[in-house]
């Protein structure tokens, strides 16, 4: 099994933004369901690429951090825009 990640999940800006976009639209149990479904698909792809479970876990945790950062960044920008309006 390979542990090489040519395109780490946390660097895939379009992936991060698309997940953040969707999570902006859904909340509560729907957000949880969306996240679990999306991550299951990503994990399946990483397994098919031959990554081991530890590497996959690291990638998913890094992706989660990146998505959280994107959501927080958007909230901060929205707050700053409201203050300047």
C-alpha positions as CSV (number, residue, x, y, z in Angstrom):
1,X,0.0,0.0,0.0
2,X,1.1,3.5,-0.8
3,X,1.3,6.3,1.7
4,X,2.2,9.0,-0.8
5,X,-0.4,11.7,-1.2
6,X,0.3,13.7,-4.4
7,X,-2.7,16.0,-3.7
8,X,-3.4,16.2,0.1
9,X,-7.1,16.7,0.9
10,X,-6.4,19.8,2.9
11,X,-4.9,21.5,-0.1
12,X,-7.8,20.8,-2.5
13,X,-9.3,24.2,-2.3
14,X,-12.3,23.4,-4.6
15,X,-13.1,20.4,-2.4
16,X,-12.9,22.4,0.8
17,X,-15.0,25.2,-0.6
18,X,-17.7,22.9,-2.0
19,X,-18.0,21.2,1.4
20,X,-18.2,24.6,3.1
21,X,-20.8,25.8,0.6
22,X,-23.0,22.8,1.3
23,X,-22.6,23.1,5.1
24,X,-23.6,26.8,4.9
25,X,-26.9,25.6,3.5
26,X,-27.7,22.7,5.9
27,X,-27.5,22.5,9.7
28,X,-28.0,20.0,12.5
29,X,-28.7,16.4,11.6
30,X,-28.8,17.2,7.9
31,X,-25.2,18.7,8.1
32,X,-24.1,15.6,10.0
33,X,-25.6,13.3,7.4
34,X,-24.1,15.4,4.5
35,X,-20.6,15.3,6.2
36,X,-20.7,11.5,6.8
37,X,-21.9,10.8,3.3
38,X,-19.3,13.0,1.7
39,X,-16.5,11.7,3.8
40,X,-17.5,8.1,3.2
41,X,-17.2,8.7,-0.5
42,X,-13.8,10.3,-0.1
43,X,-12.6,7.5,2.2
44,X,-13.7,4.9,-0.4
45,X,-11.7,6.7,-3.1
46,X,-8.6,6.9,-0.9
47,X,-8.9,3.2,-0.1
48,X,-9.2,2.4,-3.8
49,X,-6.0,4.4,-4.4
50,X,-4.3,2.1,-1.9
51,X,-3.8,4.3,1.1
52,X,-3.7,2.7,4.5
53,X,-6.1,3.5,7.3
54,X,-3.7,5.7,9.3
55,X,-3.0,7.9,6.3
56,X,-6.6,8.1,5.4
57,X,-7.4,9.2,9.0
58,X,-4.8,11.9,8.9
59,X,-6.1,13.1,5.5
60,X,-9.7,13.3,6.8
61,X,-8.7,15.1,10.0
62,X,-6.7,17.6,8.0
63,X,-9.6,18.1,5.6
64,X,-12.0,18.6,8.6
65,X,-9.6,21.3,9.9
66,X,-9.4,23.0,6.5
67,X,-13.2,23.0,6.1
68,X,-13.7,24.4,9.7
69,X,-11.1,27.1,8.9
70,X,-13.0,28.0,5.7
71,X,-16.3,28.2,7.5
72,X,-14.8,30.4,10.3
73,X,-13.0,32.6,7.7
74,X,-16.3,33.2,5.9
75,X,-18.1,34.0,9.2
76,X,-15.3,36.5,10.1
77,X,-15.5,38.1,6.7
78,X,-19.3,38.4,6.9
79,X,-19.0,40.0,10.4
80,X,-16.4,42.5,9.2
81,X,-18.5,43.4,6.2
82,X,-21.5,44.0,8.4
83,X,-19.4,46.3,10.6
84,X,-18.2,48.3,7.7
85,X,-21.7,48.7,6.1
